């Protein structure tokens, strides 16, 4: 499953101020890998949390969180 979330830092921001977070969820041999790229900040932290909670609520017990491609947290 792939989640993509776009937001603008300020109302009326131009295209250069548009940020994205991408969350890729994959199951591999009984382990759920959650790979995140982009920025995690106050604008999207709730969506990021909801994606993780969704995996936990669906019964996933072994979750690996890969933050290597996160630019900012």
C-alpha positions as CSV (number, residue, x, y, z in Angstrom):
1,X,0.0,0.0,0.0
2,X,1.3,3.4,-0.9
3,X,0.2,6.6,0.8
4,X,1.1,10.0,-0.7
5,X,0.2,13.2,1.2
6,X,0.8,16.6,-0.2
7,X,0.4,19.9,1.6
8,X,1.5,23.5,1.3
9,X,3.4,25.1,4.1
10,X,1.5,28.4,3.9
11,X,-1.8,29.4,2.3
12,X,-1.1,30.7,-1.2
13,X,2.3,29.1,-1.4
14,X,3.8,28.6,-4.8
15,X,4.8,25.2,-6.2
16,X,8.3,25.3,-4.6
17,X,6.7,25.4,-1.2
18,X,4.7,22.3,-1.7
19,X,5.9,19.4,0.4
20,X,5.2,15.7,0.2
21,X,5.4,12.7,2.5
22,X,5.3,9.2,1.0
23,X,4.6,6.1,3.0
24,X,5.1,2.7,1.4
25,X,3.8,-0.3,3.3
26,X,4.9,-3.7,2.2
27,X,4.5,-7.2,3.9
28,X,7.6,-9.4,3.6
29,X,7.8,-12.8,5.2
30,X,5.5,-11.9,8.2
31,X,7.1,-8.5,8.7
32,X,5.5,-5.2,7.7
33,X,8.0,-2.7,6.3
34,X,6.9,0.9,6.5
35,X,9.3,3.0,4.5
36,X,8.8,6.8,4.8
37,X,10.3,9.5,2.6
38,X,10.0,13.3,2.6
39,X,9.3,15.5,5.6
40,X,7.4,14.6,8.8
41,X,6.3,17.7,10.6
42,X,3.3,19.3,12.3
43,X,1.5,19.5,9.0
44,X,1.4,15.8,8.4
45,X,2.3,14.0,11.6
46,X,-1.3,13.0,12.2
47,X,-1.6,11.4,8.8
48,X,1.6,9.5,9.4
49,X,0.4,8.4,12.8
50,X,-2.9,7.3,11.3
51,X,-1.1,5.2,8.7
52,X,0.9,3.4,11.4
53,X,-2.2,2.9,13.6
54,X,-4.0,1.5,10.7
55,X,-1.3,-1.2,10.3
56,X,-1.4,-2.0,14.0
57,X,-5.2,-2.1,14.2
58,X,-5.2,-4.6,11.3
59,X,-3.3,-7.0,13.4
60,X,0.3,-6.4,12.3
61,X,2.6,-7.3,15.1
62,X,6.1,-7.1,13.5
63,X,6.6,-3.7,12.1
64,X,9.9,-2.2,10.8
65,X,9.9,1.6,10.3
66,X,12.5,2.7,7.7
67,X,13.1,6.5,8.1
68,X,16.4,6.6,6.0
69,X,14.7,8.8,3.4
70,X,13.1,11.2,5.8
71,X,14.6,14.7,5.2
72,X,13.1,16.3,8.3
73,X,11.3,15.2,11.5
